[in-house]
Amino acid sequence: MQRISDDLNVPSVYLYTPTALFISLGEHQSEKMFLRRIESTDVDVGRILAFDAVLEDLEARKISVREAAAKMEEIANAPEAFPPAVSVFSAAVACAGVAILFGGQLYDACAAGFLGCLVTLAAMAASGGSAPRGWLEPLLGFGTAFAAVVLGLWLPISPRLITLAALILPIPGLSLTVALTELAAGHLASGSARVAGAAVQLLTLVAGVAIAWQLTAPWFQEPPNVADISQWWLWVAVAIAPIAFAVVFKVPVSQWPVIMTVVLSGFCVSQILQSSAGPEFAAFGGALAVGCGSNIYARVKNRPAMVPSTPGLLILVPGSIGYNSLTAMVQSDTLKGVELAFQMSMTAAALAVGLLLANVVISPRRNL
């Protein structure tokens, strides 16, 4: 927006937060201020790519401002990239893959996929309503945890693990990482607002989970001892989960190969460093690999680096650690909760540093 304003010789200043956009046009006596309320929505990479192409044409003077506005309105009102059934199935597959990545068994993956499907359907149903925001997260936490314990009465599953895996999409791990990156880059208003929003969303989710655990305490059963799952299933999950997340984020099919490459490189680097250097350095290395790969894509394809980096970071983000920290405190294990909270903060900071350093090592030459 700033570059286009400069090209059009319109003095302007922009300030963005997750819920508001401030615009100043003109200068001195002719300066005008505008404030627009912004409603947070799900990430839609397909639309971001289309918007980016329109802005690129506008900056190159291939189209006029009026034509660009008309095209953007058309993109905003276009139908979804994938049918709802495909999105729900992909969310279920993503949750099942996350259950495997968290050390679960095949039964855990199936249960997490089933509950993740229900969570996604509930979120879709709530998105079209007019009720005040803030009620959905505790309800999702309560319903998922309650259903996980009930399933544990008949299946050899770990209710706590599948609760975490099924809630992986509402857990704001990615928002926390983006917030710390914004703060480190000096965007204090948007970074602070995003940290506060992520913290409240996580707290309300865990509050629902805690209530369900209190009610179902007499039924809770520890999972039986089973053999470790084959490493082949781990790599199957690593191969499938990025594509599932790509569908969830509405990434066009043409971009899937680069997403697979970036995600696998970040995951492999983090796994190699995990055993030798610890979780924080593993997160830093994984984020650096994802950031460098995404920036190479941005330079070669001249498209936003967030296309591969968004699903790539979701495999690395520390949302699960924050969830485990709060649940440990709910269970009166304060010391473990504080340790996990500190680990979450350090992991998120390591991810932010890795992303920022990637922009220094390989500049994307783009804003997104």
Order of alpha helices (4+ residues) and beta strands (2+ residues): alpha-beta-beta-beta-alpha-alpha-alpha-alpha-alpha-alpha-alpha-alpha-alpha-alpha-alpha-alpha-alpha-alpha
